[in-house]
């Protein structure tokens, strides 16, 4: 298995020796490098990386995120003299790179683990929050276009580091637990997502357990799509359909969850699932035309 598991013991040895530096997970994701066999389909490196206290593991989706993460890592390891190893997932997929967001505060979110990429457009009947990371962000962005046809506006967030969001939340919980006379601090993910009563759909190229780490801190209904299990489909598109992390699956998850909240008719959600050709029974490896 390519990725963190193949060299995990060596990384632990490096951490014991207080090594510092960058590791690039250059064949990241369970659906991105399907053509060379299951041993390349890594959907669990970021989850395993969280077990090593010295490792900060990132899952950027675009060039400016990578640039800021590397700058941050250099500052932490050299400028602040921290014994850290920064593991960065990158993917084997070409796509256009977005411009840097206009919000001057977005960089803080990139480095803390999550930030708002775009607001939901005004004038839609209802809204949903979509979260993506890595290569699957392209599917999330396309899902927003599909949902617009159903009069659903999408607020889109980019999650660069679920692991650090989890660690930050755990630190805040510990501080609150041991200081009952003081106001409980709010973690970054709580600052971003707490108090929300709508639907949040998250899709990544990793096992569901990784984004599930922040579930206790997300308000409303939190739906996680991920790449659990083997995938033996013949194309990238079919593999993403099998794991249900393609654009249609993300859109269907949003509509289904909105229907359960009474914000979209249930028949609309059911019709969309049929239109998108999604499998409602047991999942099977498939070939798309």
C-alpha positions in Angstrom: 0.0 0.0 0.0 1.5 3.3 -1.1 1.4 6.2 1.3 1.9 6.6 5.0 1.5 2.8 5.9 4.4 1.7 3.7 6.9 3.8 5.6 5.0 4.3 8.8 7.6 2.6 11.1 10.4 4.7 9.6 8.4 7.8 10.3 8.1 6.7 13.9 11.8 6.2 14.1 12.3 9.7 12.6 9.9 11.2 15.2 11.9 9.4 18.0 15.0 11.0 16.6 13.3 14.4 16.6 13.6 14.7 12.8 11.9 17.5 10.9 10.8 18.0 7.4 8.2 17.4 4.7 6.8 14.1 3.4 4.8 14.3 0.2 2.1 11.6 -0.2 2.3 11.8 -4.0 -0.3 9.0 -4.8 -2.9 10.1 -2.3 -6.6 9.1 -2.4 -8.4 5.8 -3.0 -9.9 6.9 -6.3 -7.2 9.0 -8.0 -4.7 6.4 -9.1 -6.9 3.5 -9.9 -5.1 2.3 -13.0 -2.2 0.7 -11.2 -4.0 -1.6 -8.8 -5.4 -1.6 -5.3 -2.0 -1.2 -3.7 -2.0 2.4 -4.9 -5.5 3.2 -3.7 -4.7 4.9 -0.4 -7.6 6.2 1.6 -6.3 5.8 5.1 -2.8 7.5 5.3 -4.2 10.7 6.9 -6.0 8.6 9.5 -2.9 6.6 10.4 -0.8 9.7 10.4 -2.9 11.1 13.2 -1.5 8.3 15.5 1.9 9.9 15.4 2.1 12.9 17.7 5.0 14.5 15.6 3.1 14.4 12.3 0.9 17.1 11.0 -1.0 15.7 8.0 -2.5 17.9 5.3 -5.0 17.3 2.5 -4.9 20.4 0.3 -6.9 20.6 -3.0 -5.2 23.5 -4.8 -1.9 25.3 -5.4 -2.3 28.2 -3.0 -3.2 25.8 -0.1 0.0 23.8 -0.7 2.1 27.0 -0.9 0.7 28.4 2.4 1.1 24.9 4.1 4.7 24.7 3.1 5.4 28.2 4.3 3.7 27.4 7.6 5.7 24.2 8.0 9.0 26.0 7.4 8.0 28.6 9.9 7.0 26.0 12.5 10.1 23.8 12.1 12.7 26.4 11.5 11.3 29.7 12.7 9.6 28.3 15.9 12.0 25.4 16.4 9.3 22.8 16.5 10.1 19.0 16.1 7.4 18.3 13.5 7.0 16.3 10.3 4.5 17.7 7.8 2.9 15.0 5.7 1.1 16.5 2.6 -1.3 14.5 0.4 -1.1 15.4 -3.2 -3.0 13.7 -6.0 -2.5 12.4 -9.5 -5.2 14.5 -11.2 -5.1 17.6 -13.4 -7.5 20.4 -12.8 -7.6 24.2 -13.0 -6.4 26.1 -10.0 -8.7 28.7 -8.4 -7.7 32.2 -7.5 -6.9 33.1 -3.9 -10.1 34.0 -2.1 -10.8 37.7 -1.5 -11.5 37.2 2.2 -8.2 38.5 3.8 -8.8 36.1 6.8 -8.9 32.9 4.8 -5.3 32.0 5.3 -5.9 31.5 9.1 -8.5 28.9 8.2 -6.2 27.1 5.7 -3.6 26.7 8.5 -6.1 25.8 11.2 -7.7 23.1 9.1 -10.8 24.5 7.4 -12.1 27.7 5.8 -15.0 28.9 3.7 -14.2 28.8 0.0 -17.5 30.5 -1.1 -20.8 31.7 0.2 -24.1 30.3 -0.9 -25.6 32.4 -3.7 -28.6 34.6 -2.7 -32.1 33.9 -3.8 -32.2 30.1 -3.5 -35.1 28.3 -1.9 -32.8 26.6 0.6 -29.1 26.1 1.3 -26.7 23.4 2.2 -23.1 23.4 3.4 -20.6 21.3 1.3 -17.2 20.4 2.6 -14.4 18.8 0.5 -10.7 18.2 0.5 -8.0 17.0 -1.9 -9.0 15.7 -5.3 -12.7 15.2 -4.4 -13.1 18.9 -4.0 -13.7 18.9 -7.8 -16.7 16.7 -7.3 -18.0 18.9 -4.5 -17.8 21.9 -6.8 -19.6 20.1 -9.5 -22.3 18.9 -7.0 -23.0 22.6 -6.2 -23.8 23.1 -9.9 -26.2 20.1 -9.9 -27.9 21.3 -6.7 -28.4 24.8 -8.2 -30.8 23.1 -10.7 -32.9 22.1 -7.6 -32.9 25.7 -6.3 -30.4 24.7 -3.6 -27.6 27.1 -2.8 -24.3 25.7 -1.6 -21.9 27.2 0.9 -18.5 25.5 0.2 -15.8 24.9 2.6 -12.3 23.4 2.1 -10.9 21.2 4.8 -7.1 21.1 4.7 -6.6 19.2 8.0 -9.3 17.2 9.8 -6.6 15.7 12.1 -5.5 19.1 13.4 -9.2 20.2 13.8 -9.6 17.1 16.0 -6.5 17.7 18.0 -7.5 21.3 18.6 -11.0 20.3 19.7 -9.5 17.7 22.1 -7.2 20.3 23.6 -10.1 22.7 24.1 -12.1 20.0 25.8 -9.3 19.2 28.2 -8.9 22.9 29.1 -12.6 23.1 29.8 -12.6 19.9 31.8 -9.7 21.0 34.1 -10.8 24.6 34.5 -14.5 24.5 35.4 -14.4 28.1 36.8 -13.5 29.5 33.5 -15.4 29.9 30.2 -14.8 26.9 28.0 -12.7 27.7 25.0 -14.1 27.1 21.5 -12.1 25.1 19.0 -11.7 26.3 15.5 -14.2 23.8 14.1 -16.8 24.9 16.7 -16.2 28.5 15.8 -16.9 27.7 12.1 -19.7 25.2 12.5 -21.3 25.3 15.9 -24.8 26.6 16.1 -25.7 25.6 12.6 -28.9 23.6 12.2 -28.9 22.8 8.5 -27.3 20.1 6.5 -23.5 19.6 6.1 -22.3 17.1 3.5 -18.6 16.2 3.5 -16.8 14.2 0.8 -13.2 13.2 0.6 -10.9 10.6 -1.0 -10.4 9.1 2.5 -12.2 6.6 4.7 -15.2 8.1 6.4 -13.6 7.7 9.8 -11.3 10.6 9.0 -13.9 13.4 8.5 -16.0 11.8 11.2 -13.4 13.0 13.7 -15.1 16.4 13.8 -18.7 15.1 14.0 -19.3 16.2 17.7 -18.5 19.8 16.8 -20.7 20.2 13.7 -24.1 21.6 14.3 -27.2 20.2 12.4 -27.0 17.1 10.3 -23.5 16.0 9.3 -23.3 13.5 6.3 -19.9 12.0 5.5 -19.1 10.3 2.2 -15.8 8.5 2.0 -13.9 5.6 0.4 -14.3 2.7 2.7 -13.7 -0.8 1.3 -12.0 -2.2 -1.8 -12.5 -0.6 -5.2 -12.0 -2.7 -8.3 -13.8 -0.5 -10.9 -12.0 0.1 -14.1 -12.0 3.9 -14.3 -11.7 6.8 -12.0 -15.3 7.8 -12.7 -16.6 4.4 -11.9 -14.5 4.1 -8.8 -15.9 7.3 -7.5 -19.4 6.2 -8.3 -18.8 2.9 -6.4 -17.5 4.7 -3.3 -20.3 7.3 -3.8 -18.0 10.4 -3.7 -18.7 11.6 -7.2 -20.7 14.8 -7.8 -24.0 13.0 -8.3 -23.6 11.2 -5.0 -22.8 14.4 -3.1 -25.8 16.2 -4.6 -28.1 13.2 -3.8 -26.8 13.1 -0.2 -27.6 16.8 0.2 -31.1 16.5 -1.3 -31.9 13.4 0.8 -30.8 15.0 4.0 -32.6 18.3 3.2 -35.8 16.2 2.5 -35.5 14.7 6.0 -35.4 18.2 7.4 -38.5 19.0 5.4 -36.7 21.6 3.3 -37.0 19.6 0.0 -39.9 17.3 -1.0 -38.9 13.6 -0.5 -40.1 12.9 -4.0 -37.6 15.4 -5.3 -34.8 13.6 -3.6 -36.0 10.2 -4.8 -36.3 11.4 -8.4 -32.8 12.9 -8.3 -31.4 9.6 -7.1 -33.1 7.8 -10.0 -32.0 10.5 -12.5 -28.4 10.3 -11.3 -28.4 6.5 -11.7 -27.3 5.7 -8.1 -27.5 2.2 -6.7 -29.9 2.1 -3.8 -29.1 -1.6 -2.8 -25.8 -3.2 -1.9 -22.8 -1.5 -3.6 -21.1 -3.3 -6.4 -18.0 -2.5 -8.4 -19.2 -1.1 -11.7 -18.2 0.0 -15.1 -19.7 3.3 -16.4 -20.3 3.8 -20.1 
